[in-house]
């Protein structure tokens, strides 16, 4: 019970004294939102995911001003932003709009071969039942 009480009061103090960072993650080339992108505070166990429109919200404690926000999504290059540029001492909420650069991957060609005789055998087995 003491542990649960401690956790509840810790969370309340973070939300009461923390800063809210909101923003939108978009594709730099097209301006379209990047849905379900990962948002992480490096060095903390604090992560979130943007919604289907690329919007996100992170609440951090005021004493954590030397870290980085890191944004990533499959098909895009990672991007990091220093928190000290985002946070000031007046404890306001901030909006950070991130534009991720699309990243393409070159993979080798895959060729699939099939044998007609295998398919014919399967059909004969099905027809015999």
C-alpha positions as CSV (number, residue, x, y, z in Angstrom):
1,X,0.0,0.0,0.0
2,X,2.9,2.4,0.8
3,X,4.4,1.7,-2.6
4,X,1.1,2.5,-4.4
5,X,0.7,5.7,-2.4
6,X,4.3,6.7,-3.3
7,X,3.7,6.1,-7.0
8,X,0.4,8.1,-7.0
9,X,2.1,11.1,-5.3
10,X,5.1,10.9,-7.6
11,X,2.8,11.0,-10.7
12,X,0.8,13.8,-9.3
13,X,3.9,15.8,-8.6
14,X,5.2,15.3,-12.2
15,X,1.8,16.4,-13.7
16,X,1.5,19.3,-11.2
17,X,5.1,20.6,-11.7
18,X,5.8,19.2,-15.2
19,X,5.8,20.9,-18.5
20,X,3.6,19.7,-21.4
21,X,5.2,19.5,-24.8
22,X,2.8,19.0,-27.6
23,X,3.4,18.9,-31.3
24,X,2.8,17.4,-34.7
25,X,5.0,15.2,-36.7
26,X,4.8,15.6,-40.5
27,X,6.6,14.4,-43.6
28,X,9.1,17.1,-44.7
29,X,8.5,16.5,-48.4
30,X,4.7,16.3,-48.5
31,X,3.5,17.9,-45.3
32,X,1.3,15.0,-44.5
33,X,1.1,13.8,-40.9
34,X,3.3,10.8,-39.8
35,X,0.9,8.5,-37.9
36,X,2.1,6.4,-35.0
37,X,5.6,7.8,-34.8
38,X,7.7,7.1,-31.7
39,X,8.5,10.0,-29.4
40,X,11.1,9.3,-26.7
41,X,13.0,11.3,-24.1
42,X,16.5,10.0,-24.3
43,X,17.9,8.9,-20.9
44,X,14.4,8.6,-19.3
45,X,12.0,5.8,-19.4
46,X,9.4,8.0,-21.0
47,X,7.9,7.3,-24.4
48,X,4.8,8.0,-26.3
49,X,3.4,7.5,-29.8
50,X,1.8,10.1,-32.1
51,X,-1.8,9.6,-33.1
52,X,-3.2,9.0,-36.6
53,X,-2.8,12.7,-37.4
54,X,0.8,12.9,-36.1
55,X,-0.1,14.7,-32.9
56,X,1.7,13.9,-29.6
57,X,1.9,15.1,-26.0
58,X,4.7,14.5,-23.5
59,X,4.7,15.7,-19.9
60,X,8.2,16.0,-18.4
61,X,9.5,17.2,-15.0
62,X,10.9,20.7,-14.9
63,X,14.3,19.5,-13.7
64,X,15.0,17.5,-16.8
65,X,16.3,20.1,-19.1
66,X,19.5,18.6,-20.5
67,X,18.0,15.7,-22.4
68,X,16.7,15.2,-26.0
69,X,13.4,14.4,-27.6
70,X,13.9,11.8,-30.2
71,X,11.4,11.1,-33.0
72,X,11.4,8.0,-35.2
73,X,9.1,6.1,-37.5
74,X,9.6,3.3,-40.0
75,X,10.4,4.8,-43.4
76,X,11.8,8.0,-42.0
77,X,15.2,9.2,-40.6
78,X,15.4,9.8,-36.9
79,X,15.4,13.3,-35.6
80,X,16.5,14.7,-32.2
81,X,15.7,18.0,-30.5
82,X,17.5,19.3,-27.4
83,X,15.1,19.9,-24.5
84,X,16.9,22.9,-23.2
85,X,15.9,24.8,-26.4
86,X,12.3,23.8,-25.7
87,X,12.1,24.5,-22.0
88,X,12.3,27.8,-20.2
89,X,12.1,28.7,-16.5
90,X,8.6,30.2,-16.8
91,X,7.0,26.7,-16.9
92,X,4.9,27.2,-20.0
93,X,3.6,24.6,-22.3
94,X,5.3,24.3,-25.6
95,X,4.5,23.2,-29.1
96,X,7.2,21.4,-31.1
97,X,6.5,20.7,-34.8
98,X,8.8,18.1,-36.3
99,X,9.3,17.4,-40.0
100,X,10.8,13.9,-40.6
101,X,12.7,13.2,-43.8
102,X,11.6,10.1,-45.7
103,X,14.1,7.3,-46.0
104,X,14.1,4.7,-48.7
105,X,15.7,1.3,-48.4
106,X,17.1,-0.7,-51.3
107,X,16.6,-4.5,-50.9
108,X,17.7,-7.2,-53.3
109,X,15.2,-8.7,-55.8
110,X,13.4,-11.8,-54.7
111,X,12.4,-14.4,-57.2
112,X,9.8,-17.1,-56.3
113,X,9.6,-20.3,-58.4
114,X,6.8,-22.8,-58.3
115,X,6.3,-26.2,-59.8
116,X,3.1,-27.1,-61.6
117,X,3.4,-30.7,-60.7
118,X,3.1,-29.9,-57.0
119,X,-0.1,-28.0,-57.5
120,X,-1.5,-30.8,-59.7
121,X,-0.8,-33.3,-57.0
122,X,-2.6,-31.2,-54.4
123,X,-5.6,-30.9,-56.7
124,X,-5.7,-34.6,-57.3
125,X,-5.7,-35.2,-53.5
126,X,-8.5,-32.8,-53.0
127,X,-10.6,-34.4,-55.7
128,X,-10.2,-37.8,-54.3
129,X,-12.0,-37.0,-51.1
